[in-house]
């Protein structure tokens, strides 16, 4: 893809969602450049003209002219536009829709529950034990759902690693980094734990996680 102009990815080192996009770009071999945003400025101009939600990631693709935000939408765009060989996606039925199903589960289930657990455990000014308990229960429930879906399988859909699998990695690594006991808790879900190890051994994923770690990001 040497003829492609680099996709511009706006991100900041601390957040897990931009690194999901980095993993997809690395897996597909799509050139990109990163513009790291200070978290204190992403709700201000000029960034909110790109992303009125004031979050990262956002991409600008000079090859198509699109500006796009929300990690799930960005991932779908990247595989639709650049995964012509279907390395990490499908154009077959029903696999195409099952992969979308798991991506939506990640952005609507895993991400919010993990994020709320981290917030109430570490950042909320008051200790609200009922909230911590609820979100811990829900994060474990997400793991249990994936564990059941992975029974007898190496990957979530179609017998190969896809964007659906990759989308879950960064939130899990964040959880294990900031809540060390979570690393042990994942082991009770044996299918889930083995799947995570399998994914993190992939060269593109390992490269991304190593770079993320060197930047001091969870």
C-alpha positions as CSV (number, residue, x, y, z in Angstrom):
1,X,0.0,0.0,0.0
2,X,3.0,2.3,-0.6
3,X,0.9,4.4,-3.0
4,X,-1.4,5.4,-0.1
5,X,-1.1,8.7,1.8
6,X,-0.9,8.1,5.5
7,X,-4.1,8.2,7.5
8,X,-3.9,10.8,10.2
9,X,-4.9,9.4,13.6
10,X,-5.7,11.8,16.5
11,X,-5.2,10.1,19.8
12,X,-3.7,10.4,23.3
13,X,-1.4,7.8,24.9
14,X,-3.6,7.1,27.9
15,X,-6.9,6.0,26.3
16,X,-7.5,2.5,25.1
17,X,-9.8,3.3,22.2
18,X,-7.2,4.9,19.8
19,X,-4.9,1.9,20.3
20,X,-7.7,-0.4,18.9
21,X,-7.4,1.6,15.7
22,X,-3.6,1.4,15.7
23,X,-3.9,-2.4,15.9
24,X,-6.2,-2.5,12.9
25,X,-3.9,-0.2,10.9
26,X,-0.9,-2.4,11.8
27,X,-2.7,-5.6,10.9
28,X,-3.7,-4.2,7.5
29,X,-0.3,-2.5,6.8
30,X,-2.0,0.8,6.1
31,X,0.3,3.8,6.5
32,X,-0.6,6.2,9.3
33,X,0.7,9.1,11.3
34,X,-0.4,10.0,14.8
35,X,-1.1,13.4,16.3
36,X,-1.1,13.1,20.1
37,X,-3.7,15.3,21.8
38,X,-3.3,16.6,25.3
39,X,-6.4,15.3,27.1
40,X,-7.0,18.8,28.6
41,X,-7.5,20.2,25.1
42,X,-9.7,17.7,23.3
43,X,-12.9,19.5,24.3
44,X,-11.6,22.8,22.8
45,X,-11.0,24.2,19.4
46,X,-9.6,23.3,17.1
47,X,-10.1,19.6,17.9
48,X,-13.8,19.8,18.5
49,X,-14.3,21.0,15.0
50,X,-13.0,17.5,14.0
51,X,-14.8,15.6,16.7
52,X,-17.7,17.5,18.4
53,X,-17.8,14.8,21.1
54,X,-14.4,15.8,22.3
55,X,-13.0,12.3,22.5
56,X,-10.3,10.3,20.7
57,X,-9.8,8.6,18.3
58,X,-10.6,10.6,15.2
59,X,-9.1,9.9,11.8
60,X,-8.7,11.9,8.6
61,X,-8.1,9.9,5.5
62,X,-6.5,11.9,2.7
63,X,-7.1,9.0,0.3
64,X,-10.9,9.4,0.5
65,X,-11.4,12.8,2.2
66,X,-13.3,11.4,5.1
67,X,-13.1,12.6,8.7
68,X,-14.4,10.0,11.1
69,X,-14.8,9.6,14.9
70,X,-15.9,6.7,17.2
71,X,-13.6,3.8,17.3
72,X,-16.2,1.2,16.2
73,X,-17.1,3.3,13.1
74,X,-13.4,3.8,12.3
75,X,-12.7,0.1,12.5
76,X,-15.6,-0.7,10.2
77,X,-14.4,1.9,7.8
78,X,-10.8,0.7,7.7
79,X,-11.8,-2.9,7.0
80,X,-14.4,-2.0,4.4
81,X,-11.9,0.3,2.6
82,X,-8.6,-1.3,3.0
83,X,-9.1,-5.0,3.8
84,X,-9.6,-6.1,0.2
85,X,-8.1,-9.5,0.9
86,X,-10.3,-10.0,3.9
87,X,-7.3,-10.7,6.2
88,X,-9.2,-9.7,9.3
89,X,-12.8,-9.4,8.0
90,X,-15.4,-11.2,6.0
91,X,-17.6,-10.7,3.0
92,X,-19.4,-14.0,3.5
93,X,-22.8,-14.6,5.2
94,X,-23.3,-14.9,8.2
95,X,-19.7,-14.2,9.3
96,X,-19.8,-10.6,8.1
97,X,-22.7,-9.9,10.5
98,X,-21.4,-12.0,13.4
99,X,-18.2,-9.9,13.3
100,X,-20.2,-6.7,13.5
101,X,-22.2,-8.2,16.3
102,X,-19.1,-8.6,18.4
103,X,-17.7,-5.2,17.6
104,X,-21.0,-3.7,18.8
105,X,-20.8,-5.8,22.0
106,X,-17.3,-4.4,22.6
107,X,-18.2,-0.8,22.1
108,X,-21.6,-1.0,24.0
109,X,-20.7,-3.6,26.6
110,X,-17.0,-4.1,27.4
111,X,-15.8,-0.5,26.9
112,X,-18.5,1.2,29.1
113,X,-18.4,-1.3,31.9
114,X,-14.6,-1.4,32.1
115,X,-14.5,2.3,31.9
116,X,-17.0,2.9,34.7
117,X,-15.3,0.4,36.9
118,X,-12.0,2.3,36.5
119,X,-13.7,5.6,37.1
120,X,-15.5,4.6,40.3
121,X,-12.5,2.6,41.6
122,X,-9.9,5.2,41.1
123,X,-11.2,8.6,40.0
124,X,-14.5,9.3,41.7
125,X,-14.0,11.6,44.7
126,X,-16.1,9.4,46.9
127,X,-15.9,5.7,47.4
128,X,-19.2,4.3,46.1
129,X,-19.0,0.6,46.9
130,X,-22.3,-0.3,45.3
131,X,-21.1,1.2,42.0
132,X,-17.8,-0.5,42.2
133,X,-19.5,-3.8,42.9
134,X,-21.9,-3.4,40.1
135,X,-19.3,-2.6,37.5
136,X,-17.0,-5.3,38.6
137,X,-19.8,-7.8,38.3
138,X,-20.6,-6.5,34.8
139,X,-17.0,-6.7,33.6
140,X,-16.8,-10.3,34.8
141,X,-20.1,-10.9,33.1
142,X,-18.7,-9.6,29.8
143,X,-15.7,-12.0,30.2
144,X,-18.1,-14.9,30.9
145,X,-20.1,-14.1,27.8
146,X,-17.0,-14.2,25.6
147,X,-15.8,-17.3,27.4
148,X,-19.0,-19.1,26.4
149,X,-18.8,-17.8,22.9
150,X,-15.3,-19.1,22.5
151,X,-16.1,-22.6,23.7
152,X,-14.4,-25.0,21.2
153,X,-13.1,-22.1,19.1
154,X,-9.8,-20.2,18.8
155,X,-11.5,-17.0,17.6
156,X,-14.9,-15.4,17.8
157,X,-16.0,-15.7,14.2
158,X,-15.2,-17.9,11.3
159,X,-12.1,-19.7,12.6
160,X,-9.7,-16.7,12.1
161,X,-8.6,-13.6,14.0
162,X,-10.6,-10.6,12.9
163,X,-11.3,-7.0,13.8
164,X,-14.0,-8.4,16.2
165,X,-11.3,-10.2,18.3
166,X,-8.8,-7.3,18.1
167,X,-11.3,-4.7,19.3
168,X,-11.4,-6.3,22.8
169,X,-7.7,-6.3,23.6
170,X,-6.9,-2.8,24.8
171,X,-9.6,-2.5,27.4
172,X,-8.6,-5.9,28.9
173,X,-4.9,-4.8,29.1
174,X,-6.0,-1.6,30.7
175,X,-8.1,-3.5,33.3
176,X,-5.2,-5.8,34.1
177,X,-2.7,-2.9,34.4
178,X,-4.8,-0.8,36.8
179,X,-6.5,-3.6,38.6
180,X,-3.8,-6.3,39.0
181,X,-6.2,-8.9,40.5
182,X,-8.1,-8.9,37.2
183,X,-5.3,-10.7,35.5
184,X,-6.0,-13.6,37.9
185,X,-9.7,-13.3,37.5
186,X,-9.5,-13.8,33.7
187,X,-7.9,-17.1,34.3
188,X,-11.1,-18.6,35.6
189,X,-12.5,-18.1,32.1
190,X,-10.2,-20.5,30.4
191,X,-11.4,-20.0,26.9
192,X,-11.2,-16.3,27.3
193,X,-7.8,-16.3,28.9
194,X,-6.3,-18.6,26.2
195,X,-7.9,-16.4,23.5
196,X,-6.3,-13.2,24.9
197,X,-2.8,-14.8,25.0
198,X,-3.3,-16.0,21.4
199,X,-4.2,-12.5,20.3
200,X,-1.5,-10.7,22.2
201,X,1.1,-13.0,20.5
202,X,0.3,-11.7,17.1
203,X,3.1,-9.5,15.7
204,X,1.0,-6.4,15.0
205,X,-0.7,-6.6,18.4
206,X,2.5,-7.3,20.3
207,X,4.2,-4.4,18.5
208,X,1.4,-2.0,19.4
209,X,1.2,-3.1,23.0
210,X,4.9,-2.7,23.4
211,X,4.9,0.8,22.0
212,X,1.9,1.7,24.1
213,X,3.8,0.5,27.2
214,X,6.9,2.5,26.4
215,X,4.7,5.6,26.3
216,X,3.6,5.0,29.8
217,X,0.0,4.1,28.7
218,X,-2.0,1.3,30.4
